[in-house]
Amino acid sequence: MEPVANSGQGTRPEGTLTSKREALREVAQDLEATFLSEMLKHAGVGKTPEGFGGGVGEEQFSSLLRDMQAREIAARGGIGLAESIFNSLVETLDEQ
């Protein structure tokens, strides 16, 4: 249960609501970044080149690079998935 402000109107403190919205936005952005990372993987981004690849080291770290690229894409607005997820989560938060 959320603490209720003592205003007598049954509203939540604004700071609590703002921090929850920030947490929801972060969760939505993380989910979009995970989705984008998988899409980049299936698109072949980070795949080791046949002739002049970096060997085992490149194969091991290519997923980290792909994840960071996906996070940057999501942080800069992505494909709009995070915003849709965030809006859905906020509706759920507002209903509580």
N, C-alpha and C positions, 0 to 999 in steps of 0.2 A: 504494500500500500504506500502511496505517495503521501508525503506530509502536505497538509492543507494549510494555506495561509490563514492567519487569524483575522482576516477582513470580514468574516461572516458571510461572504459570498460563495465560499466553497471553491475558490480558485487556487491553483498551485502557485508557489513562488516563481517569479519569472526566471531567476537564476537556474533553478532546477530544470525548468522546461527548456531553456536555452542550452544547457549542458547536455540534456538528453537528445535534443535535435542535432547538436554537433556530433555526438556519438553515433546517432543513426546515419548521419551523412557520411561519416568515416566508414561505417560498416557497409553502406551502399557502394561507396567508392572502392572498397576492398573487394567486394563481390564482382563489380564490373572489371577490376584489374585482373582477377582470377579468370573470368570469362575471356577477356581479351588475350591473356597469356595462352590459354588453350587454343584459341582461334589462330594466334600467331604460330603456335607449334604445328598445327595442322596445315597451315599455309606454307610451312617449310622455313620459317624464319629461325635462324640459329642452327640450321642443318649443316653438318660438317661437309665442306667441299670435297669432292672425290680426289683431286690431284694434289692440291697444296694445303691441306687442312692442318690444323694444329694438333692433331692426334687425340689421345685420350683426354688430355687436359682441356682441350676445347670442347669436347663432348660433355665433360663433367660440368663445365661452367656456362655452357650455352643456355641452360635453363635459367640460371640466375640473371643473365643478361636479358633474356626474353621477359622474365618477370619484372625487371626494372623498367624495361621499355613499356610494358603493359601498364605499370603504375603511373608512368609519366603521361601516357595517353589518357588514362582515366583522370589524372589530376588536372589535365588541361581541357576537360570537358568530355572526353571520350566519345562514345556513340550515343549518349543520352540514356543509357541503361541505368546508371547510378541515380540520375534524377528521377526516373520512374520508380525505382525501388524506394528511394528516399520519400517520395510523395506517398507511396502506399504505406510505408512505415509510420509516417507522420499521421496519416488518417487513423491508423490503429492506436497511436499514442493519444490522439485527441479524443478518441472514443472512451478511453479508460478514465 
